[in-house]
Amino acid sequence: MSYTYKKSKINIFRIIWDRMLRKVRETFIAQMDSNKMDKLLELGLKAMSLLFLLCPEYRENIKGFKGKVAFNTVDGQLGATASFGRFLHLPVLRVRKTAVSNANVTITFSDGQAMASFITEPSPDIISGILDNKLNFTGNMNYILRFVFLAMDIPEVLGIRTRLPDIR
Amino acid sequence: MYEHIDKVRNILKSLSKSSMKSQFPILDDLLTRHYHAKAEVDIERALFMTRYYKDRTNSKKPEALKRAESIHRYLSNRKICFHDNNFLGGACTSKELGAPLYPEYFGITIWPELHTISTRTDNPQILSEKDADILNKEIFPYWMDRTINERVRPIEPERQALFDKFIFYILSKAGTISHTTPYYELVLKKGVREIIEEAKKREAAEEDSKKKIFYKTMQVAMEGVLQYARNIVREAKIAAAGETDTDKKENLLAIAEVLSNVPENPPRNFREALNAVWISQVAVLAENSNMAMSPGRLDQILYPYFIKDYNGGTLTIEDAIRYCGSFWLKMADNVNLVPETAERMFGGAGAVPAITLGGVDWNGDDAVNELTYILLKVTELLPIRDPNVNARYYSGVNTKDYRDEVSRVILSTKAIPAFFNDIENIKTMQNQNISLEDARDYSVIGCVELGASGKQYSASSSVFMMLHTVLYMALHEGRSPATGNKTIGVKTKALKDMKSYKSVWDAYKAQLEWLVDNAVHLNNSYGRKHQEYLATPLLSCFFDGTMESGKDLIDGGAIYNSSGVTHIGFADVADSLAAIKDICFNKDNDDISLKLEDFIAIVDADFNGEDKIYNYVKNIAPKYGRDISANSIAGKMVEINYDLYNSRQNYRGGNYQLAYWTMTNHAGYGRISPATPNGRKAKEVFSSGITPVSQVNTDVTTAYKSVAQLPSNKISNAYALNMKYTPISVNPESIKKFSALIEGFMKSGGQQVQYNIQDYKTLKDAKENPDKYPDLLVRVSGYSAYFKSLNEAMKDEIILRSQYNMGTGEFVSIEQE
């Protein structure tokens, strides 16, 4: 299943979506090209947030969901938080630039590359990541499973269809 | 008695697989359907349970009663299906081959795969978009804070973190309350109605509030079973009314007739008895996931019904085969739901419900009867993955004819059943304070474990301990491959400070003790959370002792209350320790002598560029299965495991019983593990069960004796010994030879052995051309699997297993062939 801005019925939303997404994509690609990982996660989460905002069908996936999924790296250099909640009556995703301490689950990556792979992989495999020592987590694993399900469409939304090493 | 058996055997001789189509067309059709059935995810139970609990989020009702009511609701309202012409009524799921989803356990782990599970490469399980949507929006969100894993995590964050890493230990309580043998004989003797009435009386007379609730839960859950049977009767009659095929119509009406009586009342005949056992199994699986929920000694509990009908002329041998064959195929109507990574790592396993045949009775007399032979014939006619069929054998009590017949079936099917040695197994059970009578009445659980039938809640797969990780930690100051440079276990000596083999052994022992301690604590915490949230009123109804004690099975209501531990990497670790001793601490070794730190550095570098050392370790260093020194280390490993667990208790006040079987874990874990000092390179598979490492050049007698010399009184849950023989034609001479080999192994003290009668060439071809071998059945490590459905690592492991020539007993190397 994949969700795109085309599912948004209102024209003005399409235009806004197009512009915002283009900006996110450009920044995302530029980050990868420059080998900088610090904004990748944040940009990926922003793309997800936009998709929730503009696509009612995608938004249905987080109806009633309250929870925080935090991300960081072992060295503490990179971090972000996906905070699922509600704005007025709408389910939304808010993106924070740091890993908060009170998250339901915190995923810690071995390094920026592992984090980037996780974001750009259409179907990230948590268990393999753990077995390969690429990631670790503290907290409720089920929040990761839900997050991964939600994130599966993001690489496509960002125009990335393959694993990170192949597109670079 | 033996004359009657001979009469039955003569009839059975005329029935063969080649004439299945003409002699048993319905079974033949069911078998074909089974081979072609595609597994489908079944969410029916999950949806009923979720909606029940959601409606009672703020209810103050005791959790045990909620559990009973939720099971009652599911059983009373579930869809009734007649997928085929099976002679028995009732099905585990609403699908022809269902993978039921248990959201309170591991079901939620397929969340990321909701849109891909139907199309994944390894053993796809079909899930409709509609069901995926229900899981995503209704079922999983409810359970995400309520799975048993997440209920345990806050009280055991550190030990749970070790579990999450997978490489230290895994605990099956996160996924099931199972791995046991229910007492289905009780339903045959009393019927469900009498059990309910007894619980009702005890509830009324009981003053203890917890016991009162328990008796209530028994009634509520069992009433669900009766309603389920009534619903089948109703639907069977409706289906029969609309059926134009006379045979199908008659069968549906017969099912309705059978289930009008059982399981509510004791069965009046063999077919009713068999269906009562099947409905009981279905009911238990409505409550608990199917991980080796094993029906036990069917040839014993069904025998009175068989012989009455047979002698009365109302049942022919052919009828018995039809009904029992139907039961076999019903047992195979469900598989476990497995996420993709687990499938890649451990794929191909069935649910492994074990059936036990033969052996002795509680009095020590020969228990082999006519039905034993009939069920062996069914095993031969229907060589399917589940049920896992096991033949007990008591040398000197059971006849040679029986041993020969089991041997013949193994040679004919090339895989099943497995052989169990009653003499050693009864002794080792007695060593665990199980009475002689109860030990004699043991049945096999899942892969190989032993339990006093219907009296022992074994939970026999509670802990999988990774011995290779223990060794790695011992050689790296408590660090593990999953923790990088961080010491996670005991900070044992640095390699340079280990000046003797004893110091290596002490480090191994220290790390093992640390991991055992963590695993036992965590297992007990899981058990206590089960007690809080996952009462088992239905399963408790099928155990001796629960009614009398007024306690649920998970509260210690059974007569025996053990937990089981099994071990991965046994032979590789034994060989590794032997290699270290030989290379680093053996002054007489003139070939290779290295400092421990230098040798382990070579191992850690995956023997890269060190061919001489690698070849020595691989071919010359002592090996368990061949050399006395390594065998001795293997024996000491068994001893130390026993000593460590024997001093610990489980949460039900029972003990920990040890086993050595690995399912497919030895292959999966091998694929993610670094090299070991025995010459196993990184990512190569470990040896299975208790089996010596593959391709060690030795004769079959030495291999058998090496295993048989292990202290079996300290292996109370038995082991899986995998042996592979070059195929031979099945004739009286080959049967005699094979049967004698088994007798020899048993007499020298072996506990269990299972076979693949396959050669390297065929197995390699089956890997290359799976379509040529769609039904190729192999023994894995305690259970059977279709070769095509195993993951690549497991296929390679089975191909690589040492092959022996049955005639000469000589080892046939893979290169040689």
Interface residues (C-beta under 8 A of the other chain):
Chain A: M1 E60 N61 K63 G64 F65 S123 P124 D125 I126 I127 S128 I130 L131 D132 N133 F137 T138 G139 N140 M141 N142 Y143 L145 R146 V148 F149 M152
Chain B: I108 T109 W111 P112 E113 L114 H115 T116 E129 N136 K137 F140 P141 W143 M144 D145 T147 N149 E150 R153 P157 A161 D164 K165 F166 I167 P339 E340 T341 A342 P481 A482 G484 I672
